[in-house]
Amino acid sequence: MDFLPDEIDRYCIEHSQDEPLLLAELNRFTHNNVLQPRMLAGHFQGRALSMLSKMIQPKIVVEIGTYTGYSALCWAEGLAKGGVVHTIEINDELESKINSFFEKSEFGEFINLHIGLALKLLRQFEAPIDIVYIDADKENYSAYYDCVFDKVRSGGYIIADNVLWSGKITNNIEKMDFETKCLYEYSLKVKADVRVENVLFPIRDGLMIARKR
C-alpha cells in the first residue's frame, strides 16, 4: 500500500540526500537476488535512519533484523566515536553477502553481525544501549521491547519499523490477521507506557519512535 501519491513520494526522494553509491548497489543486489526485496529499508527511509543516527550520535545501536544490511549501514553513519552497531539476523544464508557489503563500507568495521535467534542473542548485550531498532518477526515486537527496555539508557530510543503494516492496522480488530494484530497491540503498548514518550511517523511503512524518559 502506498501512503503518499506517487508524485509526492518521488518529490520527497528527489529533495532528500542522494542514496550513497554502496547503498544503491546493495539496493540493486537485494531487488535482483533476494526474496521479498520490499523488506529493504531503501533510499528514503534509509536517509531518515541516517539522519536520526546523526542527530542522536549513539554509542551503541542494537538492530533486530538485518536482512541484507542496508539499515545497519545507515545507523552506522551517525555513530559517536568508538560506537558500534550490533545487528541480528536469523537467516544464515545471507551472512556472507551481508558481510561482503559491510567490508566494502567505510563504516563496516563498526558493525558486528550476529546470526541466530534475537530473543536469545539480546541477553548478551549490556546497558547502556542508545538505540534499539526493531525490524524482524512482527509477532515478537512486544517481547523484544520488554527484553531490551531495561538495557536502554534514559533518553535512549526504541524504534520499530512496519507499524503501519501496509495500512492493515486500520482494519477492524476482528478482521486483522495475527501479525497485524501483534503490531496493533505493540503500538497500543508503547502509547500506554508512561516510561516513554512516543511518536508514530508515517515514513514508508511506519516508524514508531519511543524515547525512554
C-alpha positions, 0 to 999 in steps of 0.5 A, a space after each residue: 500500500 502506498 501512503 503518499 501519491 506517487 508524485 509526492 513520494 518521488 518529490 520527497 526522494 528527489 529533495 532528500 540526500 542522494 542514496 550513497 553509491 554502496 547503498 544503491 548497489 546493495 539496493 540493486 543486489 537485494 531487488 535482483 537476488 533476494 526474496 521479498 526485496 520490499 523488506 529493504 529499508 531503501 533510499 528514503 527511509 534509509 536517509 531518515 535512519 541516517 539522519 536520526 543516527 546523526 542527530 542522536 550520535 549513539 554509542 551503541 545501536 542494537 538492530 533486530 533484523 538485518 536482512 541484507 544490511 542496508 539499515 545497519 549501514 545507515 545507523 552506522 553513519 551517525 555513530 559517536 566515536 568508538 560506537 558500534 552497531 550490533 545487528 541480528 539476523 536469523 537467516 544464515 544464508 545471507 551472512 556472507 553477502 551481508 558481510 561482503 557489503 559491510 567490508 566494502 563500507 567505510 563504516 563496516 568495521 563498526 558493525 558486528 553481525 550476529 546470526 541466530 535467534 534475537 530473543 536469545 542473542 539480546 541477553 548478551 548485550 549490556 546497558 547502556 544501549 542508545 538505540 534499539 531498532 526493531 525490524 524482524 518477526 512482527 509477532 515478537 515486537 512486544 517481547 523484544 521491547 520488554 527484553 531490551 527496555 531495561 538495557 536502554 539508557 534514559 533518553 535512549 530510543 526504541 524504534 520499530 519499523 512496519 507499524 503501519 503494516 501496509 495500512 492493515 492496522 486500520 482494519 477492524 480488530 476482528 478482521 486483522 490477521 495475527 501479525 497485524 494484530 501483534 503490531 496493533 497491540 505493540 503500538 497500543 503498548 508503547 502509547 500506554 507506557 508512561 516510561 516513554 514518550 512516543 511518536 508514530 511517523 508515517 515514513 514508508 511503512 511506519 516508524 514508531 519512535 519511543 524515547 525512554 524518559 
